[in-house]
């Protein structure tokens, strides 16, 4: 799938390879970042940071892992670092009265009664899941990763990646 990018890298045409890479992976990187950060703006910032890191490291990529696994790892690590930094910083809840009043005054955030509930919000549904389940669903169904890629990215055996999700079996290998 990424043979064209690898050919560009082998020819040391890094700008061309990077252009192909960004076009092919920008949405996937953003979706993974969003699934981890639960905030569109922070996910956009993280995705931008990911591509800066990829650009800087592109000449050193030698194909030890598949390109998608390498990009996934950079994205995951970037998001985890940002989440850790964010947990240390002071935050303000959007549910405080002052913040709710400010949000209510922004016209673009207003939803008419006719529009409310007309679309299923997949991101909201994913946000309700524990991180380990959300990651698997995002990778397999939204990113369309194979079982082999899923197992490599999550560092689990292939058999574990192929096992179906069974609610109520929280502590078993089926949920890694």
Backbone as a printed PyTorch tensor [residue, N CA C, xyz], in Angstrom:
tensor([[[  0.8190,  -1.1900,   0.0000],
         [  0.0000,   0.0000,   0.0000],
         [  0.8640,   1.2550,   0.0000]],

        [[  1.9600,   1.2440,   0.7010],
         [  2.8220,   2.4210,   0.7970],
         [  4.0780,   2.2740,  -0.0520]],

        [[  4.0150,   1.4330,  -1.0760],
         [  5.1840,   1.2030,  -1.9110],
         [  5.6600,   2.4820,  -2.5860]],

        [[  4.7330,   3.3280,  -3.0060],
         [  5.1250,   4.5730,  -3.6630],
         [  5.8960,   5.4840,  -2.6980]],

        [[  5.4800,   5.5070,  -1.4440],
         [  6.1890,   6.3240,  -0.4540],
         [  7.5710,   5.7370,  -0.1930]],

        [[  7.6410,   4.4260,  -0.0770],
         [  8.9420,   3.7760,   0.1630],
         [  9.9010,   4.0070,  -1.0060]],

        [[  9.3750,   4.0060,  -2.2360],
         [ 10.2290,   4.2750,  -3.4000],
         [ 10.8020,   5.6840,  -3.3240]],

        [[  9.9710,   6.6320,  -2.9230],
         [ 10.4450,   8.0070,  -2.7900],
         [ 11.5150,   8.0920,  -1.6950]],

        [[ 11.3090,   7.3910,  -0.6080],
         [ 12.2910,   7.3930,   0.4830],
         [ 13.6080,   6.7520,   0.0420]],

        [[ 13.5020,   5.6250,  -0.6680],
         [ 14.7100,   4.9590,  -1.1530],
         [ 15.5040,   5.8600,  -2.0900]],

        [[ 14.7910,   6.6890,  -2.8570],
         [ 15.4440,   7.6170,  -3.7800],
         [ 15.8610,   8.9110,  -3.0690]],

        [[ 15.6420,   8.9710,  -1.7730],
         [ 15.9490,  10.1420,  -0.9420],
         [ 15.1970,  11.3840,  -1.4110]],

        [[ 14.0050,  11.1840,  -1.9050],
         [ 13.1130,  12.2800,  -2.3000],
         [ 12.1470,  12.5110,  -1.1370]],

        [[ 12.6700,  13.0940,  -0.0660],
         [ 11.9310,  13.1990,   1.1800],
         [ 10.7220,  14.1300,   1.0760]],

        [[ 10.8370,  15.2300,   0.3650],
         [  9.7010,  16.1540,   0.2360],
         [  8.5470,  15.4770,  -0.4840]],

        [[  8.8530,  14.7420,  -1.5350],
         [  7.8140,  14.0380,  -2.2880],
         [  7.1780,  12.9300,  -1.4380]],

        [[  8.0270,  12.1950,  -0.7260],
         [  7.5210,  11.1270,   0.1420],
         [  6.6430,  11.7180,   1.2410]],

        [[  7.0800,  12.8290,   1.8130],
         [  6.3220,  13.4660,   2.8830],
         [  4.9670,  13.9590,   2.3670]],

        [[  4.9360,  14.5230,   1.1720],
         [  3.6670,  14.9940,   0.5990],
         [  2.6830,  13.8370,   0.4370]],

        [[  3.1640,  12.7040,  -0.0630],
         [  2.3070,  11.5280,  -0.1930],
         [  1.8380,  11.0300,   1.1660]],

        [[  2.7660,  11.0020,   2.1030],
         [  2.4800,  10.5260,   3.4540],
         [  1.4140,  11.3880,   4.1290]],

        [[  1.5550,  12.7020,   4.0410],
         [  0.5810,  13.5990,   4.6670],
         [ -0.7950,  13.3800,   4.0520]],

        [[ -0.8580,  13.3320,   2.7430],
         [ -2.1540,  13.1510,   2.0730],
         [ -2.8160,  11.8350,   2.4870]],

        [[ -2.0200,  10.7870,   2.5910],
         [ -2.5600,   9.4630,   2.8930],
         [ -2.9150,   9.2830,   4.3710]],

        [[ -2.1670,   9.9340,   5.2760],
         [ -2.3290,   9.6580,   6.6980],
         [ -2.9070,  10.7980,   7.5210]],

        [[ -3.1760,  11.9530,   6.9410],
         [ -3.6220,  13.1000,   7.7420],
         [ -4.9250,  12.8040,   8.4880]],

        [[ -5.8850,  12.1930,   7.8280],
         [ -7.1610,  11.9020,   8.4960],
         [ -7.0010,  10.8170,   9.5570]],

        [[ -6.2020,   9.8170,   9.2730],
         [ -5.9960,   8.7230,  10.2300],
         [ -5.2830,   9.2280,  11.4880]],

        [[ -4.2830,  10.0800,  11.2900],
         [ -3.5610,  10.6430,  12.4360],
         [ -4.5110,  11.4950,  13.2690]],

        [[ -5.3100,  12.3180,  12.6020],
         [ -6.2530,  13.1610,  13.3460],
         [ -7.2590,  12.3090,  14.1200]],

        [[ -7.8340,  11.2870,  13.4820],
         [ -8.8330,  10.4510,  14.1610],
         [ -8.2330,   9.7410,  15.3760]],

        [[ -7.0160,   9.2530,  15.2400],
         [ -6.3770,   8.6070,  16.3860],
         [ -6.1220,   9.6230,  17.4980]],

        [[ -5.6300,  10.7880,  17.1280],
         [ -5.3810,  11.8340,  18.1290],
         [ -6.6830,  12.2410,  18.8080]],

        [[ -7.7360,  12.3860,  18.0370],
         [ -9.0220,  12.7770,  18.6110],
         [ -9.5590,  11.6940,  19.5370]],

        [[ -9.3880,  10.4430,  19.1480],
         [ -9.8850,   9.3460,  19.9970],
         [ -9.1480,   9.2930,  21.3300]],

        [[ -7.9280,   9.7820,  21.3460],
         [ -7.1630,   9.7740,  22.5900],
         [ -7.3570,  11.0610,  23.3910]],

        [[ -7.5200,  12.1910,  22.7230],
         [ -7.5270,  13.4840,  23.4060],
         [ -8.9360,  14.0120,  23.6730]],

        [[ -9.9230,  13.5310,  22.9240],
         [-11.3250,  13.9140,  23.1190],
         [-11.5650,  15.4110,  22.9450]],

        [[-10.7330,  16.0540,  22.1550],
         [-10.8710,  17.4860,  21.9420],
         [-10.3500,  17.7780,  20.5360]],

        [[-11.2040,  18.3720,  19.7080],
         [-10.8540,  18.5810,  18.3050],
         [ -9.6320,  19.4970,  18.1390]],

        [[ -9.6060,  20.5780,  18.8720],
         [ -8.4910,  21.5250,  18.7490],
         [ -7.1870,  20.8970,  19.1980]],

        [[ -7.2170,  20.1930,  20.3220],
         [ -6.0050,  19.5320,  20.8070],
         [ -5.5730,  18.4210,  19.8530]],

        [[ -6.5290,  17.7300,  19.2520],
         [ -6.2030,  16.6810,  18.2860],
         [ -5.5600,  17.2840,  17.0420]],

        [[ -6.0600,  18.4360,  16.5950],
         [ -5.4530,  19.1140,  15.4450],
         [ -4.0180,  19.5250,  15.7610]],

        [[ -3.8120,  20.0690,  16.9520],
         [ -2.4610,  20.4640,  17.3680],
         [ -1.5400,  19.2440,  17.4390]],

        [[ -2.0430,  18.1700,  18.0130],
         [ -1.2400,  16.9550,  18.1310],
         [ -0.9070,  16.4000,  16.7470]],

        [[ -1.8770,  16.4040,  15.8390],
         [ -1.6390,  15.9040,  14.4810],
         [ -0.5560,  16.7360,  13.7910]],

        [[ -0.6150,  18.0340,  13.9860],
         [  0.4070,  18.8980,  13.4040],
         [  1.7850,  18.5660,  13.9970]],

        [[  1.8480,  18.3750,  15.2960],
         [  3.1060,  17.9930,  15.9450],
         [  3.6220,  16.6550,  15.4070]],

        [[  2.7040,  15.7330,  15.1800],
         [  3.0750,  14.4170,  14.6550],
         [  3.7630,  14.5710,  13.2980]],

        [[  3.1790,  15.3680,  12.4290],
         [  3.7590,  15.5020,  11.0930],
         [  5.0850,  16.2690,  11.1160]],

        [[  5.2560,  17.1650,  12.0580],
         [  6.5640,  17.8270,  12.2170],
         [  7.5980,  16.7770,  12.6430]],

        [[  7.2150,  15.9260,  13.5830],
         [  8.1310,  14.8760,  14.0380],
         [  8.4480,  13.8990,  12.9090]],

        [[  7.4340,  13.5560,  12.1250],
         [  7.6550,  12.6390,  10.9980],
         [  8.6120,  13.2680,   9.9970]],

        [[  8.4090,  14.5460,   9.6810],
         [  9.2810,  15.2320,   8.7300],
         [ 10.7360,  15.1950,   9.2100]],

        [[ 10.9230,  15.4820,  10.5050],
         [ 12.2760,  15.5020,  11.0490],
         [ 12.9180,  14.1090,  11.0630]],

        [[ 12.1130,  13.0700,  11.2090],
         [ 12.6370,  11.7110,  11.3340],
         [ 12.5960,  10.9200,  10.0280]],

        [[ 12.0410,  11.4930,   8.9880],
         [ 11.8050,  10.7530,   7.7430],
         [ 13.0940,  10.1870,   7.1480]],

        [[ 14.1650,  10.9470,   7.1580],
         [ 15.4290,  10.4630,   6.5920],
         [ 15.9690,   9.2640,   7.3760]],

        [[ 15.6070,   9.1510,   8.6440],
         [ 16.0780,   8.0470,   9.4730],
         [ 15.1810,   6.8190,   9.4490]],

        [[ 14.0380,   6.9090,   8.7560],
         [ 13.1310,   5.7590,   8.6850],
         [ 13.7230,   4.7350,   7.7180]],

        [[ 13.9400,   3.5130,   8.2330],
         [ 14.5610,   2.4840,   7.4010],
         [ 13.6800,   1.2570,   7.2290]],

        [[ 12.4170,   1.3580,   7.5510],
         [ 11.4840,   0.2750,   7.2720],
         [ 11.5050,  -0.8670,   8.2640]],

        [[ 12.0140,  -0.6570,   9.4750],
         [ 11.9930,  -1.7160,  10.4840],
         [ 10.5790,  -2.1310,  10.8430]],

        [[  9.6680,  -1.1840,  10.8030],
         [  8.2360,  -1.4420,  11.0150],
         [  7.5130,  -0.8920,   9.7920]],

        [[  6.2840,  -1.3290,   9.5910],
         [  5.5320,  -0.7850,   8.4640],
         [  5.3480,   0.7120,   8.6780]],

        [[  5.1630,   1.4260,   7.6060],
         [  5.0100,   2.8740,   7.6890],
         [  3.8300,   3.2510,   8.5700]],

        [[  2.7210,   2.5400,   8.4320],
         [  1.5370,   2.8620,   9.2430],
         [  1.7930,   2.6070,  10.7280]],

        [[  2.5300,   1.5570,  11.0550],
         [  2.8560,   1.2720,  12.4510],
         [  3.7690,   2.3620,  13.0120]],

        [[  4.7280,   2.7840,  12.2230],
         [  5.6560,   3.8380,  12.6360],
         [  4.8920,   5.1390,  12.9020]],

        [[  3.9900,   5.4880,  12.0000],
         [  3.1990,   6.7170,  12.1480],
         [  2.2550,   6.5950,  13.3400]],

        [[  1.6160,   5.4470,  13.5050],
         [  0.7260,   5.2160,  14.6410],
         [  1.4890,   5.3890,  15.9530]],

        [[  2.7000,   4.8370,  16.0170],
         [  3.4950,   4.9240,  17.2450],
         [  3.8610,   6.3680,  17.5600]],

        [[  4.2690,   7.1140,  16.5500],
         [  4.5950,   8.5310,  16.7610],
         [  3.3490,   9.2770,  17.2440]],

        [[  2.2170,   8.9990,  16.6250],
         [  0.9680,   9.6660,  17.0100],
         [  0.5860,   9.3220,  18.4410]],

        [[  0.6130,   8.0500,  18.7570],
         [  0.2510,   7.6120,  20.1100],
         [  1.1570,   8.2470,  21.1530]],

        [[  2.4600,   8.2020,  20.9150],
         [  3.4060,   8.7560,  21.8860],
         [  3.2500,  10.2610,  22.0210]],

        [[  3.0110,  10.9520,  20.9250],
         [  2.7970,  12.4010,  20.9720],
         [  1.5650,  12.7190,  21.8110]],

        [[  0.4880,  11.9830,  21.5840],
         [ -0.7560,  12.2170,  22.3370],
         [ -0.5790,  11.8860,  23.8150]],

        [[  0.0710,  10.7760,  24.1050],
         [  0.2810,  10.4010,  25.5030],
         [  1.1190,  11.4500,  26.2340]],

        [[  2.1270,  11.9850,  25.5650],
         [  2.9480,  13.0420,  26.1620],
         [  2.1060,  14.2770,  26.4340]],

        [[  1.2690,  14.6530,  25.4670],
         [  0.4270,  15.8430,  25.6400],
         [ -0.6160,  15.6180,  26.7350]],

        [[ -1.1770,  14.4290,  26.8110],
         [ -2.1550,  14.1250,  27.8620],
         [ -1.4820,  14.2210,  29.2320]],

        [[ -0.2670,  13.7230,  29.3290],
         [  0.4620,  13.7980,  30.6000],
         [  0.7330,  15.2590,  30.9720]],

        [[  1.1520,  16.0680,  30.0060],
         [  1.3920,  17.4930,  30.2620],
         [  0.0990,  18.1710,  30.7010]],

        [[ -0.9860,  17.8290,  30.0310],
         [ -2.2790,  18.4490,  30.3320],
         [ -2.7390,  18.0890,  31.7410]],

        [[ -2.4340,  16.8950,  32.2050],
         [ -2.8720,  16.4900,  33.5470],
         [ -2.1510,  17.2820,  34.6350]],

        [[ -0.9970,  17.8140,  34.3040],
         [ -0.2250,  18.6010,  35.2640],
         [ -0.7190,  20.0500,  35.2930]],

        [[ -1.2000,  20.5660,  34.1590],
         [ -1.6460,  21.9550,  34.0570],
         [ -2.9830,  22.1840,  34.7460]],

        [[ -3.2000,  23.4260,  35.1580],
         [ -4.4960,  23.8270,  35.7010],
         [ -5.5140,  23.8610,  34.5690]],

        [[ -6.7070,  23.4170,  34.8380],
         [ -7.7590,  23.4460,  33.8270],
         [ -9.0080,  24.1010,  34.4020]],

        [[ -9.8850,  24.4990,  33.5150],
         [-11.1580,  25.0860,  33.9010],
         [-12.2490,  24.2220,  33.2920]],

        [[-13.2140,  23.8650,  34.0820],
         [-14.3070,  23.0330,  33.6030],
         [-15.2780,  23.8560,  32.7700]],

        [[-15.7180,  23.2870,  31.6600],
         [-16.7220,  23.9430,  30.8270],
         [-18.0990,  23.9160,  31.4850]],

        [[-18.2240,  23.1720,  32.5710],
         [-19.5100,  23.0710,  33.2540],
         [-19.6620,  24.1020,  34.3670]],

        [[-18.6540,  24.9380,  34.5580],
         [-18.7870,  26.0210,  35.5280],
         [-19.7710,  27.0420,  34.9790]],

        [[-20.5580,  27.6780,  35.8300],
         [-21.5890,  28.6170,  35.3620],
         [-21.0680,  29.6910,  34.4060]],

        [[-19.8920,  30.2520,  34.6910],
         [-19.3510,  31.2970,  33.8140],
         [-19.0530,  30.7480,  32.4270]],

        [[-18.4940,  29.5530,  32.3540],
         [-18.1430,  28.9470,  31.0760],
         [-19.4020,  28.5450,  30.3080]],

        [[-20.4130,  28.0250,  31.0060],
         [-21.6620,  27.6620,  30.3390],
         [-22.3480,  28.8890,  29.7590]],

        [[-22.3270,  29.9910,  30.5020],
         [-22.9300,  31.2290,  30.0130],
         [-22.1950,  31.7220,  28.7710]],

        [[-20.8700,  31.6280,  28.7800],
         [-20.0880,  32.0610,  27.6190],
         [-20.3930,  31.1690,  26.4130]],

        [[-20.4810,  29.8700,  26.6200],
         [-20.7740,  28.9470,  25.5190],
         [-22.1820,  29.1780,  24.9700]],

        [[-23.1320,  29.4850,  25.8550],
         [-24.5040,  29.7330,  25.4130],
         [-24.6220,  30.9880,  24.5640]],

        [[-23.6850,  31.9030,  24.7140],
         [-23.7520,  33.1530,  23.9690],
         [-23.1330,  33.0570,  22.5800]],

        [[-22.4900,  31.9400,  22.2470],
         [-21.8510,  31.7780,  20.9360],
         [-22.8750,  31.1640,  19.9740]],

        [[-23.2760,  31.9280,  18.9280],
         [-24.3120,  31.4480,  18.0100],
         [-23.9760,  30.1340,  17.3070]],

        [[-22.7030,  29.9070,  16.9630],
         [-22.3520,  28.6940,  16.2260],
         [-22.5060,  27.4320,  17.0650]],

        [[-22.6240,  27.5890,  18.3840],
         [-22.7940,  26.4270,  19.2510],
         [-24.2640,  26.1080,  19.5150]],

        [[-25.1530,  26.9380,  19.0210],
         [-26.5810,  26.7360,  19.2460],
         [-27.1190,  25.7170,  18.2450]],

        [[-27.9440,  24.8070,  18.7140],
         [-28.5440,  23.7820,  17.8650],
         [-30.0560,  23.9220,  17.9640]],

        [[-30.6980,  23.9540,  16.8140],
         [-32.1480,  24.0600,  16.8290],
         [-32.7620,  22.7340,  17.2510]],

        [[-33.9970,  22.7930,  17.7090],
         [-34.6910,  21.5710,  18.1460],
         [-34.8310,  20.5910,  16.9940]],

        [[-34.9740,  21.1070,  15.7750],
         [-35.1210,  20.2410,  14.6040],
         [-33.8330,  19.4800,  14.3070]],

        [[-32.6760,  20.1040,  14.5980],
         [-31.3960,  19.4680,  14.3160],
         [-30.9580,  18.5120,  15.4180]],

        [[-31.4290,  18.7150,  16.6170],
         [-30.9780,  17.9230,  17.7640],
         [-31.2980,  16.4510,  17.5730]],

        [[-30.3050,  15.6210,  17.7360],
         [-30.4900,  14.1790,  17.6920],
         [-30.6760,  13.5940,  16.3130]],

        [[-30.4430,  14.3600,  15.2490],
         [-30.6630,  13.8280,  13.9120],
         [-29.4930,  13.0020,  13.4100]],

        [[-28.3120,  13.1600,  13.9910],
         [-27.1520,  12.4030,  13.5660],
         [-26.5650,  11.6450,  14.7460]],

        [[-26.0800,  10.4630,  14.4780],
         [-25.4380,   9.6890,  15.5190],
         [-24.0010,  10.1810,  15.6480]],

        [[-23.5870,  10.5270,  16.8260],
         [-22.2520,  11.0400,  17.0690],
         [-21.3430,   9.8790,  17.4690]],

        [[-20.6220,   9.3590,  16.4910],
         [-19.7490,   8.2170,  16.7240],
         [-18.6720,   8.5740,  17.7390]],

        [[-18.1280,   9.7880,  17.6400],
         [-17.0800,  10.2050,  18.5670],
         [-17.6020,  10.2080,  20.0050]],

        [[-18.8480,  10.6510,  20.1920],
         [-19.4140,  10.6700,  21.5430],
         [-19.5920,   9.2470,  22.0620]],

        [[-20.0140,   8.3460,  21.1840],
         [-20.1730,   6.9520,  21.5910],
         [-18.8170,   6.3330,  21.9440]],

        [[-17.8070,   6.6150,  21.1270],
         [-16.4700,   6.0960,  21.4150],
         [-15.9230,   6.6550,  22.7280]],

        [[-16.2500,   7.9080,  23.0090],
         [-15.7510,   8.5460,  24.2330],
         [-16.2650,   7.8480,  25.4920]],

        [[-17.3750,   7.1510,  25.3720],
         [-17.9400,   6.4500,  26.5250],
         [-17.1950,   5.1510,  26.8320]],

        [[-16.3910,   4.6800,  25.8910],
         [-15.6680,   3.4310,  26.0780],
         [-14.3550,   3.6590,  26.8250]],

        [[-13.8970,   2.6090,  27.4740],
         [-12.5710,   2.6560,  28.1000],
         [-11.5280,   2.7980,  26.9950]],

        [[-10.4040,   3.4080,  27.3080],
         [ -9.3540,   3.7000,  26.3260],
         [ -8.9410,   2.4660,  25.5280]],

        [[ -8.7640,   1.3200,  26.1910],
         [ -8.2850,   0.1350,  25.4780],
         [ -9.3010,  -0.3390,  24.4400]],

        [[-10.5900,  -0.2050,  24.6970],
         [-11.5970,  -0.6090,  23.7240],
         [-11.6930,   0.4100,  22.6000]],

        [[-11.6510,   1.6870,  22.9640],
         [-11.7440,   2.7590,  21.9750],
         [-10.5960,   2.6500,  20.9730]],

        [[ -9.3960,   2.3530,  21.4650],
         [ -8.2280,   2.2360,  20.6110],
         [ -8.4100,   1.1060,  19.6070]],

        [[ -8.8890,  -0.0460,  20.0620],
         [ -9.0850,  -1.1960,  19.1870],
         [-10.1450,  -0.8840,  18.1290]],

        [[-11.2680,  -0.3240,  18.5430],
         [-12.3450,  -0.0090,  17.6040],
         [-11.8890,   1.0260,  16.5920]],

        [[-11.1810,   2.0440,  17.0550],
         [-10.6950,   3.0810,  16.1460],
         [ -9.7460,   2.4860,  15.1180]],

        [[ -8.8130,   1.6820,  15.5650],
         [ -7.8370,   1.1090,  14.6400],
         [ -8.4780,   0.1320,  13.6590]],

        [[ -9.3150,  -0.7550,  14.1660],
         [ -9.8570,  -1.8100,  13.3030],
         [-10.9580,  -1.2990,  12.3810]],

        [[-11.9240,  -0.5870,  12.9350],
         [-13.0730,  -0.1880,  12.1270],
         [-12.8950,   1.1490,  11.4210]],

        [[-12.3140,   2.1340,  12.0900],
         [-12.1820,   3.4530,  11.4670],
         [-10.9050,   3.5670,  10.6470]],

        [[ -9.8080,   3.0080,  11.1570],
         [ -8.5410,   3.0670,  10.4340],
         [ -8.3730,   1.8810,   9.4850]],

        [[ -9.2500,   0.8870,   9.6100],
         [ -9.2600,  -0.2990,   8.7620],
         [ -7.9270,  -1.0410,   8.7780]],

        [[ -7.3730,  -1.1990,   9.9810],
         [ -6.1320,  -1.9460,  10.1360],
         [ -6.4420,  -3.4400,  10.1160]],

        [[ -5.5020,  -4.2210,   9.6120],
         [ -5.6530,  -5.6770,   9.6120],
         [ -5.3960,  -6.1920,  11.0280]],

        [[ -5.7240,  -7.4590,  11.2390],
         [ -5.4550,  -8.0550,  12.5430],
         [ -3.9550,  -8.0260,  12.8420]],

        [[ -3.1470,  -8.2780,  11.8160],
         [ -1.6990,  -8.2840,  12.0010],
         [ -1.2050,  -6.9020,  12.4310]],

        [[ -1.6890,  -5.8490,  11.7470],
         [ -1.2830,  -4.4910,  12.1050],
         [ -1.7780,  -4.1370,  13.5060]],

        [[ -3.0120,  -4.5330,  13.8140],
         [ -3.5880,  -4.2710,  15.1270],
         [ -2.7310,  -4.9110,  16.2210]],

        [[ -2.3570,  -6.1670,  16.0120],
         [ -1.5350,  -6.8750,  16.9940],
         [ -0.1780,  -6.1830,  17.1690]],

        [[  0.4280,  -5.7560,  16.0640],
         [  1.7380,  -5.0860,  16.1420],
         [  1.6160,  -3.7390,  16.8450]],

        [[  0.5920,  -2.9770,  16.5240],
         [  0.4320,  -1.6420,  17.0910],
         [  0.1140,  -1.6830,  18.5810]],

        [[ -0.6460,  -2.6830,  18.9940],
         [ -1.0470,  -2.7820,  20.3910],
         [ -0.1280,  -3.6940,  21.1980]],

        [[  0.8510,  -4.2940,  20.4970],
         [  1.8100,  -5.1670,  21.1490],
         [  1.1200,  -6.3340,  21.8620]],

        [[  0.2130,  -6.9980,  21.1350],
         [ -0.4870,  -8.1690,  21.6560],
         [ -0.3310,  -9.2990,  20.6400]],

        [[ -0.4970, -10.5440,  21.0660],
         [ -0.4220, -11.6640,  20.1260],
         [ -1.5390, -11.5730,  19.0800]],

        [[ -1.2910, -12.1240,  17.9030],
         [ -2.2660, -12.0840,  16.8190],
         [ -3.5930, -12.7090,  17.2440]],

        [[ -3.5410, -13.8060,  17.9800],
         [ -4.7710, -14.4580,  18.4430],
         [ -5.6060, -13.5580,  19.3300]],

        [[ -4.9610, -12.7410,  20.1340],
         [ -5.6680, -11.7930,  21.0040],
         [ -6.3540, -10.7310,  20.1570]],

        [[ -5.6700, -10.2630,  19.1250],
         [ -6.2470,  -9.2370,  18.2490],
         [ -7.4600,  -9.7600,  17.4950]],

        [[ -7.4990, -11.0550,  17.2120],
         [ -8.6080, -11.6390,  16.4530],
         [ -9.8180, -11.9790,  17.3180]],

        [[ -9.6360, -12.0260,  18.6200],
         [-10.7480, -12.3970,  19.4970],
         [-11.7950, -11.3060,  19.5130]],

        [[-13.0600, -11.6850,  19.4920],
         [-14.1280, -10.6760,  19.5090],
         [-14.2940, -10.0600,  20.8900]],

        [[-14.8300,  -8.8670,  20.9070],
         [-15.1530,  -8.1910,  22.1630],
         [-16.3720,  -8.8620,  22.7690]],

        [[-16.2530,  -9.2970,  24.0160],
         [-17.3700,  -9.9170,  24.7100],
         [-17.6190,  -9.1240,  25.9860]],

        [[-18.7300,  -8.3610,  26.0340],
         [-19.0150,  -7.5530,  27.2280],
         [-19.0530,  -8.4270,  28.4800]],

        [[-18.5280,  -7.8820,  29.5640],
         [-18.5770,  -8.5830,  30.8410],
         [-17.3470,  -9.4050,  31.1280]],

        [[-16.4090,  -9.4920,  30.1940],
         [-15.1930, -10.2550,  30.4250],
         [-14.0260,  -9.3020,  30.5930]],

        [[-14.1590,  -8.3720,  31.5040],
         [-13.2000,  -7.2870,  31.7000],
         [-11.7740,  -7.7630,  31.9280]],

        [[-11.5630,  -8.7870,  32.7100],
         [-10.2130,  -9.1500,  33.0840],
         [ -9.5550, -10.1670,  32.1960]],

        [[-10.1680, -10.5640,  31.1050],
         [ -9.6090, -11.6390,  30.2870],
         [ -8.7480, -11.0940,  29.1800]],

        [[ -8.0650, -12.0130,  28.5130],
         [ -7.1770, -11.6530,  27.4080],
         [ -7.9620, -11.0630,  26.2360]],

        [[ -9.2450, -11.2570,  26.2110],
         [-10.0580, -10.7360,  25.0990],
         [-10.1060,  -9.2210,  25.0780]],

        [[ -9.6450,  -8.5880,  26.1120],
         [ -9.7730,  -7.1380,  26.2070],
         [ -8.4530,  -6.4130,  26.2260]],

        [[ -7.4070,  -7.0030,  25.7430],
         [ -6.1010,  -6.3330,  25.7530],
         [ -5.9330,  -5.5610,  24.4910]]])
